[in-house]
Amino acid sequence: MKNRKIGALLAALALALASAPIPALAASASEARRSEPRVALRARPGTPFAAGDVLVGRRLGLADWYRGGRLLATVADPEGLLATLAAPGGEAWADRLDLRDAAGSPVTDVEDGRALFLALGPPARIFYQRGRRPNPRTVLMTYHGGYVMGASRIEAIFWGPQWATAAFAGDRIDGIDSLLAGFGGSAYAGLLKEYATAKAQATSVAYYLGHVFDPTAPPSRALSPREVIDEACRMAGDQPDPAAIYFLYTSSGLDPVEFCAYHTWWTCGSGAPIQVAYVPNLDGIRGCDIKDAVTGHSPGLAAMANATAHELAETITDPRGEGWFDAQKDYTGEIGDKCAYVFGRRPVTLADGGQWKLQTQWSNAAYLAGKGLLNRSRQAGCLQ
């Protein structure tokens, strides 16, 4: 606690916004002090971090936060997180760092004079809005030796008092119920069998447990992964089913961010592991609109359903960041990311007969056989 208070005082004194380029970083972040811990960041939902931001460690438990070669702020790192995340002698990418204030609350924007702390939090595998993510470069999905879900269970959480209002909910609650109930055993889910492992051989089996409501008001902005985990743990009574995927649908939408949804994982206060996918209210979000003119679903439901299918497939095949994702040394994409916004000519029919406009999923086998639809990098391997 004493170290945290010292860090708070140091950060409060050192926090500053600068408009002039810092010479050591003006040309490139790689020219920063090479002897100090240094990590690059990805866009971080619910935090001020943007893709490409760089954190450079300093003495006395501080870290300089740069964007485009300019110093944004100096933040406290009392637990030495940068040193544990940075690769020795080289730059590492981090997608687990959060910013907290002196009271421990998540920080979503930067204000002059506020003490900021680095904190380790749940990761986020992000489904970006259309046109916000670079085209895939690597080809094959690679198994990284960790947990893959076999027979999974799914529960939906609708958070917000508006979900109790028919005018607001529209067709979305019944629609999500139908989508999640029809997924398991469908041909669309059958695509995931390719990513089975010795310990998880039935990746297409999924049981929908139904939905629950939380009538309290969620934050009006995009949620951080920590907030997503906290809500799901709370609704699970701090004893989540370790073989379940909890889908969190908020009545609140998005502030100006780059994503449509994401999935995350962590542990609840009891120590029990949990997997959660977060899908906010996507009504009117142009980058998430899939322009469904076939199934008769509302635009909001169509966008939510497509984001749900994307996150469901990725959570089954890579539930805790050690399953299936691309062959690049550092994570850049899962099976849904490689085929984002690539749709087949006909709607997907699920096991209950429901029809949906859902994106394709990546298949190594289809790519190696020269089959499948082309993704944005002209790689043929997307199937529905």
C-alpha positions, 0 to 999 in steps of 0.5 A: 500500500505504501508503494502504491501511495508513493506511486500515486504521488509521483504520478500526480507530480509527473503527469503531463500532456506535451505538444512538442515531439520528444527527440528520442522518439520523434523518428521512431518509438524504437529509438527510445531508451533501449535499456528500459522495459518497453511495450507497444499497445493495441487498442484497448476497449474502455481505456485511452490506449490506442493501437501503436501507443508505446510505454517506456519504463523509467526508474522510480516505478514510472513509465512514459506513455508515447503516441506517434513519438509524442509524450502523452503522460507519465504513469505509475507502474508500482508493480513493475508490470512493464518489466514482466511484459517486455521481451528482454532487449526488444519490444513486446506487444501488450493487450492486457494493460489497463489504466486505473486512478488512485481509487482503483477505478478504470480510467477511460480518458486522460485529465491533467493532474490525475494520478494514473496507474498501470494495472494488469487486466483481462485481455480482449480479442477484438472484432473490429468495425469494417475497415478498421483492421489491417488485412490479414497477412499470415495464412494458417491458423496454428494451435498454440497448445492451450485450452480449446472448448469441446462441448460448451454451454452458453448463457446470455446476459442482457444488462440494462433496464431498457431490455424490459421495454418491448419498444427497445428490445424489438426482435433482439432478445428473441432473435439472440435466443434463437441464434444461440439455441440453433448454433449447436449441431448446425452445419455452421458450427460443424466448421469448428470440428477442424480445430478439435484437439485430443482433449476437445474433440467435439467443438461443434456441440453447444447447449444454450442455457437461456438468458438472464436480465440485470435491470441495473444501468450499465455504463453509457460508454464502451465497457472495459474487459475488467467491467465485462468480467466483473458483471459476468462474475456477479451474474454467475454468483462468483461461481461461473461454469468453467465450460460455459461462454457468457454473452453480455449484451448491454443496452448501452452502445459505443462511444467512438471506438473501433470495435463491434464486439470482443471476447475476454477471459479471466477469473472471478473472485473465487478463483474460478475461470470464466469466458465472456463475450461482450456485444454492445447495442449496435443500433446505428453503428455503421461499421458493424452494420452488415446490410442484411436484406434477406432474413427479415431481421432488424438491422440491430439484431442482424449486427448483433447476431453476426458479432455473436457468431464471430465471437462464439466461434472464436471463444470455442477455438481460442477461449483463453488465448492459448488455442487457435490463432494465426501463425504469426509469433505474436497474436494478430487474429483468430478464425473469425478475424480472417473472414470478417465481413465475408458472407456467403451467397445464401443465409446460414441455416441453423439447427432449429431452421432459423436463417441468418446472415452470418460471416464465414469462418476460416478453414485451413483445410479449405485454403490448402485445398484451394477452396472457400471464399476470398478474404480481404487479403485474397486468401481462399479459405472462408467457409459458411 
